[in-house]
Amino acid sequence: MILHSTNGSAPAVSFVEGIKNGLAPDGGLYMPDRLPRLPRAFFRNIHEMNVREIAYVVGNTLLGDMLPSVAIKKMVDNALDFDLPITEVGGNRLLLNLYGGPSRSFKDIGARFMRELLKAFFPVGDSRTILLATTGDSGEAMAAAFAADESTNVVMVYPRGEISHHSPIASNTKKSNVWGVEVDGTFDQCQNLVKEVLLADLGADSMRLTSGNSMNLARELPAIIFVFYAYAQALARTEGKGRVVISIPCGSLGTMAAALMAKQMGLPVDRFIAANNANDVFVEYLKTGGFRPREALLTLARAMDVGNPANMARISHLYGGDLSRLRADVEGYSYSDDEIAETMREVYSEYGLVVEPQCATALRALQRHTAPEETGVAIAGVDPRKSADVIGKVMGIELAGCESSLHELKVSKIPPTRAALERVLQNVASVSNRKSCGVSVRGN
């Protein structure tokens, strides 16, 4: 697989080279030169396949020129060792629950596949630091995925006050290879900082940085798998017939970009729905053709509070900037906090289901913008217990939250500057070097 940059001015690279850092030197995101189409026979039988069987086929199609089938099967089995159950929400409306992994978030899927890809392509014990911006879920997933790999540091960069001691950080954050960096700024600032540092590190082996966000194809491509699986589960309920609509809650647009890649690989979904909260940059683009990034607003659906979605570059690139083609495949809707809260209460009242704000946003769009003859799937990416505080305020019910050990995470507090983040990374590298030399390292 050959990769090129969405910005168009960086040299083409191999897949292995592209996932090493995750970012192209011209600041663009890597995309495959070609997305292979799956055979029609696959789609005739897809509704009879489980998620791992689908992942084997998709994995072999994308990676078969680089890895043998037995290695791809092992990768799938190691990464997807949990179930992705479906919940019916009245008639032909479904929720695909993607939070069966250790951090209780759909981000586990990408994080665990990324771990397996790095193991497959790079020497065991090869020291590396995974750097990512997060509001919680991505960082937790990376911490869990790499908890047993002491040669890999995970450095999560997050906005001040965004992750509290009540955040359900997995117990893996107790590990000595997981670091927190609290930035006095917004998520978009954190994302920009991470990107600046990754670009500065390109070509230098001193830090050996790898992006852990969806800007890295090693974490982005696995999302294609659960989009195919969502389609398969919808089709299974219509005996292999009927029109399927998939509704996706949108923040950085990683899942939406993966969904549109799946479409180009032949997925015969009728259309996708992009569900936004008040941070409706993508919905506005679909309506007006103008892409206007701005400072994110704080909403109930915190994971979707992104004012400059990174994967917009991939979506625009996939469609060559042809807005009419994109509109044929995606329609977008945005909702206020009041509307999201209303759906959370409605779903609980009518079906006895507790859904968190991101899922409620996708479900609201699905309920209001699909026809009776269509089968719709909304992506439920996060365990509702991770939003226990919000659910309590909105719905007046008490959920037992997930256990947290965030207070044991090593945290550095910095201003939103590249120099400050680089100083933290130099300290991480220094501590790692002392550990690798057998020197006892006390808390920092």
Buried (B, 14 or more C-beta within 10 A) or exposed (E): BEBBBBBEEBEEBEBBBBBBBBBBBEBBBBBBEEBBEBEEEBBEEBBEBEBBBBBBBBBBBBBEEBBEEEBBBBBBEEBBEBEBEBBEBEEBBBBBBBBBBBBBBBBBBBBBBBBBBBBBBBEEEEBBBBBBBBBBBBBBBBBBBBBEBBBBBBBBBBBBEBBEEEBBBBBBBBBBBBBBBBBBBBBBBBBBBBBBBBBEBBEEEEBBBBBBBBBBBBBBBBBBBBBBBBBBBBBBBBEBEBBBBBBBBBBBBBBBBBBBBBBBBBBEBBBBBBBBBBBBBBBBBBBEEEBEEEEBEEBBBBBBBBBBBBBBBBBBBBBEEEBEEBBEBBBBBBBEBEBBBBBBBBBBEEBEBBBBBBBBBBBBBBBEBBEEEBBBBBBBBBBBBBBBEBBEEBBEEEBEBBEBBBEBBBBBEBEBBBEBBBEBBEBBBEBBEEBEEEEEEEEE
